[in-house]
Amino acid sequence: MAANGMLEFQTPGMNGYAVKYSPFFDDRIAVATSQNFGLVGNGRLYICKMGMNGIEAEKWFDTQDALYDVAWSEIHENQAVVASGDGSVKLFDINLNEFPIQAWQEHRREVYSVAWNLVAKDTFASSSWDGTIKIWNPHRPASVLTLPTHSCTYSTAWSPHSPSVISSVTSDSHLRVFDLRTPASSSNHLVHLVPVHGVAPRTNGVPGAEMYSSQPSECLSHDWNKYRPETIATAGVDTIIRTFDLRNAMGGPLAQLAGHDYAVRKVAWSPHLSDILLSASYDMTCRVWSDGSKTQPVGQPNAMVAQGREIGRMSRHTEFCTGIDWCLFGSEGWCASVSWDKKLLVWDVRAIMRQ
Amino acid sequence: MSSPAQKRLGQVSGHLGGKVSGRDAILQKNPDDVVVTACLRTAFTKGGKGGFKDTAGADLLVGALKSLIERSKIDPGLVEDIAVGNVLAPGGGATEFRAAALVAGFPVSTALKSLNRQCSSGLQACVDIANAISAGMIEIGVGAGVESMSSQYGPDAVTEFSELLESHPEAKNCKVSMGLLSEQMAKDRKVSRKDQDAFAASSYQKALRAQEDGLFDEEIAPLTVKYENPKTDNWEEITVSKDDGVRPGITAESLGKIKPAFAKDGSIHAGNASQISDGAAAVLLMKRSTAERLGQTILGKYVAASVAGVAPLLMGVGPWAAIPKVFEQAGINKDDVDIYEINEAFASQCLWCSNNLGLDPEKINPKGGAIAFGHPLGATGARQVSTLLYELRRRGEKVGVTSMCVGTGMGMAAIWVAE
């Protein structure tokens, strides 16, 4: 155990890319890792267990190519799906050894994100640098649906409130929301296309139109708020975390959280508190934020962009921070983070909050 | 950049730009940039009397495309599409340009289209190809432009307006001749004859100096054609490698003596308007990753383009409308730009646009423009890419804008970065 009640687990030779708490067991964590910073070499999925002796690797699975993301099955407590650099998506069962129970090779470039549907639990999704999101059923040999984003897609996520709403953020600086209930058409179920950097400033003198706009930049991560069904946080290369209300998506961000010095690699809303989120950044810090929604009304027609507040910072990683996740169980503040420094850290957000 | 590891590194290193914006952002090199690996033009010669007066437009295009293949050493079979801007040819020149591509050495598998957005056709051709590459429709393409004003300039170029079009007050303005409406615009916007002549004389002087210093040599691909010598009536074979509109001894004072062409009390004349010319230009475009894989020399990259509509009678203000729009898209401002290539359709409109955008006159058309060496309508937009990129490279500068006004009331602008 490290200082400050922080738990530490090393992944020798393997740089961390993603971390996820099991939705079934409070002591189980999956970590996706890669050799050589994910540029070349193998990947490894660690299944870690927390116990009296700290964190131990219960099992691991090696893969041919780098692993960039992992998502636990929501229906089967022993299964998790991984996103691989070779374009494959693999489903592992931790009761078995060595090999995945299913592997799908459809993406034409690196798969960077996987997400399990929280409502329709027989469904998960993957997104890739090939400019697509693919939707899968663990029992089917081929993808169920392919949604084009036409842009390197760094992150995909399901709405926690709907079985059929899925979103993505991409290198083209846009947040896309797809609703699979819409009829098949040339729009490919796309219902929102939100420029994360804001609408272009207008020359015809609309006052305030330029207020929200900044430069387009690659968007790397996003997450749905667990309590406000229309709220999504996005983050990426321009270092700013933004929250959007899909009911007025083109009205610009609800809140802008500025502070990271380099790109933000991952954002995650708290499962317990509606205004709190965590971020992991290339600036080697993980930060805790309040989006300001508890203290000021948001979405008012004349409201300024809420400036949320950084309420804590965890600086114990010594390389790029790539993954972060909240523990769903117990007291509301435990989280896990991974980094290229080959460490999984499990820590309590409340211990690093500013008084 | 061929190994997967290097591609991954390229992708991920883009994340570390931090708070990059504006000029720094467009200077970044990313694998999915659309880059120019070769660009050139024929010389521009005077309509009706210059070296290309007896050369068909399609033959000029053959010359430009052939030179592009030779210079870039690209395998023509890898080029998937060619877009050719042209204004005057019947049917847009679609048939003879496809034939020209075959003559130039492209295989039947290389597609071709012609397009017409009036004086910006050559730029539109480059932008269409760049967009098709960005969208993944094609991997490698050529944006080109050509015009033989010697053979195709005249009243036939515009279809008679129907009663319906004539009945609409703004619509009928679309056919007002360029000279007349520019005269009116110069009057309304108070661009004086003196200022126009000074601007035009400076265009001639800059072009002459550039020609003497050999600054057009890189962009011009010499072309050998048949030419009927008017003195001897004999057919000769000549090689044209210089713009023949550029001439010495032109000053604001000498231009001041020319009679106005469109109105007695007017200010526009042959010396302060663009010349009627023949010529062609071509630009080879592909993704940076493709260029690196093929070992192509990267001359610059395409960043963004805009098109804007203005009132038909004020078509000359087009660049004034289009340039701020493209700045918005790219997130830069006028001071981030090192060179502006703004087509000199008329000294009056070019001057008005640059004054009203607050541009530094030193940055505008440093090698002169259409007043000095001509404006073969469909070719100009593609010509500007060569003129701009070679000059930026020569000076060690980076960011350039090409822009022009467009007949019937439009403007177009594009941002390019030299590398």
Contacts between the chains, C-beta under 8 A, distances in Angstrom:
chain1	res1	chain2	res2	distance
A	36	B	5	7.9
A	38	B	8	6.8
A	38	B	12	7.5
A	39	B	5	4.5
A	39	B	8	5.1
A	39	B	9	5.5
A	39	B	12	7.7
A	40	B	3	7.9
A	40	B	4	7.2
A	40	B	5	3.9
A	40	B	8	7.7
A	85	B	4	7.8
A	85	B	8	7.2
A	110	B	8	6.8
A	110	B	11	7.9
A	129	B	11	6.7
A	131	B	136	7.8
A	150	B	135	7.1
A	150	B	136	7.5
A	152	B	11	7.0
A	171	B	14	7.8
A	200	B	328	5.0
A	200	B	329	6.9
A	201	B	328	5.9
A	203	B	324	5.9
A	203	B	325	7.4
A	203	B	328	7.6
A	214	B	21	7.1
A	215	B	20	7.7
A	215	B	21	4.0
A	215	B	22	7.0
A	215	B	25	5.7
A	215	B	331	4.4
A	216	B	331	7.4
A	217	B	17	7.4
A	217	B	20	7.6
A	217	B	21	8.0
A	217	B	25	7.7
A	218	B	14	6.3
A	218	B	15	6.6
A	220	B	15	6.6
A	236	B	15	7.9
A	237	B	14	7.1
A	237	B	15	5.4
A	237	B	17	5.8
A	237	B	18	7.6
A	237	B	20	8.0
A	238	B	19	6.3
A	238	B	21	7.8
A	239	B	18	6.4
A	239	B	19	5.8
A	261	B	18	6.8
A	262	B	15	7.9
A	262	B	16	6.2
A	262	B	18	5.1
A	263	B	15	4.4
A	263	B	16	6.5
A	263	B	17	7.5
A	263	B	18	7.0
A	265	B	15	7.5
A	282	B	15	6.2
A	282	B	16	6.0
